[in-house]
Amino acid sequence: INFTVILRVQSYTDRYPVIHEFVKRLHKRYKEEGIEIPFPIRTIYLKQ
Protein backbone atom coordinates (compact mmCIF):
# COMPACT_ATOMS: atom_id res chain seq x y z
CA ILE A 1 0.00 0.00 0.00
CA ASN A 2 1.37 3.39 -0.97
CA PHE A 3 -0.01 6.61 0.40
CA THR A 4 0.98 10.25 0.60
CA VAL A 5 0.65 12.32 3.75
CA ILE A 6 0.74 16.10 3.67
CA LEU A 7 1.65 17.79 6.93
CA ARG A 8 1.51 21.55 7.41
CA VAL A 9 3.89 23.40 9.70
CA GLN A 10 4.20 27.02 10.79
CA SER A 11 7.82 27.35 9.67
CA TYR A 12 10.37 25.30 7.77
CA THR A 13 12.36 24.62 10.94
CA ASP A 14 9.33 22.82 12.42
CA ARG A 15 9.38 20.32 9.58
CA TYR A 16 11.64 17.61 11.05
CA PRO A 17 10.16 17.49 14.57
CA VAL A 18 6.66 17.23 13.08
CA ILE A 19 7.67 14.42 10.71
CA HIS A 20 9.43 12.61 13.57
CA GLU A 21 6.37 12.83 15.83
CA PHE A 22 4.06 11.70 13.01
CA VAL A 23 6.17 8.61 12.30
CA LYS A 24 6.35 7.73 16.01
CA ARG A 25 2.56 7.97 16.39
CA LEU A 26 1.96 6.04 13.18
CA HIS A 27 4.30 3.25 14.31
CA LYS A 28 2.61 3.13 17.73
CA ARG A 29 -0.84 2.88 16.15
CA TYR A 30 0.26 0.15 13.74
CA LYS A 31 1.63 -1.79 16.70
CA GLU A 32 -1.65 -1.37 18.64
CA GLU A 33 -3.63 -2.63 15.64
CA GLY A 34 -1.29 -5.58 15.07
CA ILE A 35 -0.11 -4.28 11.69
CA GLU A 36 3.38 -5.46 10.80
CA ILE A 37 5.50 -3.93 8.06
CA PRO A 38 7.57 -6.61 6.32
CA PHE A 39 11.13 -5.57 5.61
CA PRO A 40 13.23 -7.20 2.89
CA ILE A 41 15.51 -9.93 4.20
CA ARG A 42 18.59 -11.20 2.39
CA THR A 43 20.29 -14.45 3.39
CA ILE A 44 23.90 -14.83 2.29
CA TYR A 45 25.60 -18.23 2.28
CA LEU A 46 29.41 -18.25 2.29
CA LYS A 47 31.51 -21.23 1.25
CA GLN A 48 34.12 -22.22 3.77
N, C-alpha and C positions, 0 to 999 in steps of 0.2 A: 504494500500500500504506500503510495506516495501522496504527500499533501504539503501544502504551503501555508505557513503561518505568518501573518503580518502583525508585528508588534509596533506600537507607537510609543515614542519617548519624548520627553521635553527637550532634551539636548543630546547631541551626538555622544557626549561623554557618558551618558546614562545607558548607552546601547549594550555594552558588555555585561554589566550587572543584571540588567533586565533579561537578557538572553540566558544567562547563567541560572537565574531564579526560575525562569520558565522551564528549562530543561530539567532542573531538580524536581519541580512539581510534577512535570509530565512523567518522569521516571517513577516517582513515588506512586502516582495514580495507576500507572501500568502495573506496578508491583501489587497494589491493593486489589486490582481486578484480575490478577493472575495472568497478565499478558507478558509473554516472553519474547524478546527480540533475538532471533537466531543470528549469530555472528559466524562468518566463514571460518572454517577450520581446515588447516592444511597439515597432513601427516607426512613426515619425511622419514624414509628408511635409508639408513647408511650401511653400506657393506663394510664388514670388518676385516 
